[in-house]
């Protein structure tokens, strides 16, 4: 089982007024957010679109020691959007890991 780690910022978009920000971790945990987007660049293509793509996604806020707490999910699809210059990672079966 190959995994990919997504480091999330606490709030997004950074610098926006508080009422316009969202908490990506909380949105994923609640199930309201079921896809993550990354730039379609060499770094992410190598990790996501290789001949052996990841099957699990880990979501962490920042760079925590031991990657805990984190959310783990099953990757169900990886879709490159050439026109947008982005890669969409769709996931399901979200679980929180705290230990």
C-alpha positions in Angstrom: 0.0 0.0 0.0 1.5 3.3 -1.1 0.6 6.5 0.6 0.9 10.2 -0.1 1.0 12.8 2.7 -0.8 16.1 2.2 0.3 18.9 4.5 -2.6 21.3 5.0 -2.5 24.8 6.3 -4.7 25.5 9.3 -6.8 28.1 7.5 -7.4 28.7 3.8 -7.1 31.1 2.0 -4.3 32.5 4.2 -4.7 36.3 4.8 -8.4 36.3 4.0 -10.8 37.7 6.7 -11.7 35.1 9.3 -15.3 34.7 8.0 -14.0 33.8 4.5 -11.5 31.2 5.7 -12.1 27.5 5.9 -10.3 24.8 7.9 -9.4 22.1 5.4 -8.7 19.4 8.1 -12.2 19.9 9.6 -13.9 20.0 6.2 -12.2 16.6 5.3 -13.0 15.1 8.7 -16.7 16.1 8.4 -16.9 14.7 4.9 -17.8 18.0 3.3 -14.5 18.0 1.4 -13.8 14.8 -0.6 -11.1 16.0 -3.0 -7.8 17.7 -2.7 -6.1 19.7 -5.5 -2.4 20.1 -6.2 -0.4 21.8 -8.9 0.2 19.8 -12.0 4.0 20.0 -11.8 6.8 17.5 -11.9 6.9 17.1 -8.1 3.2 16.0 -7.9 3.1 14.1 -11.2 5.9 11.9 -9.9 4.1 11.1 -6.7 0.5 10.8 -8.0 0.6 9.7 -11.7 3.4 7.1 -11.6 2.9 3.5 -12.8 2.3 2.7 -9.1 0.0 5.4 -7.9 -0.8 5.8 -4.1 -3.9 4.1 -2.7 -4.0 6.0 0.6 -3.9 9.6 1.5 -2.8 11.1 4.8 -3.8 14.6 5.7 -2.0 16.5 8.5 -2.0 20.1 9.6 1.5 21.6 9.1 4.4 19.2 9.8 3.5 17.4 13.1 6.0 15.1 14.8 5.1 11.5 13.9 2.4 12.8 11.5 -0.2 12.7 14.3 -3.0 13.5 14.5 -3.9 12.8 10.9 -6.8 11.8 8.7 -6.4 8.8 6.5 -8.5 8.1 3.4 -8.7 5.8 0.5 -7.8 7.4 -2.9 -10.6 6.5 -5.3 -9.4 8.6 -8.3 -6.6 10.9 -9.5 -7.6 13.2 -12.3 -5.2 15.6 -14.1 -7.0 18.8 -15.2 -4.6 20.1 -17.9 -6.6 23.2 -18.7 -6.5 24.3 -15.0 -2.9 23.1 -14.4 -4.0 21.1 -11.4 -4.4 17.5 -10.3 -7.5 16.5 -8.4 -7.2 13.7 -5.8 -10.6 12.2 -4.9 -10.9 10.2 -1.7 -13.4 8.3 0.5 -13.5 6.3 3.8 -12.0 9.0 6.0 -10.7 7.9 9.4 -9.0 10.0 12.1 -5.8 8.5 13.6 -4.6 10.0 16.9 -2.4 7.3 18.3 
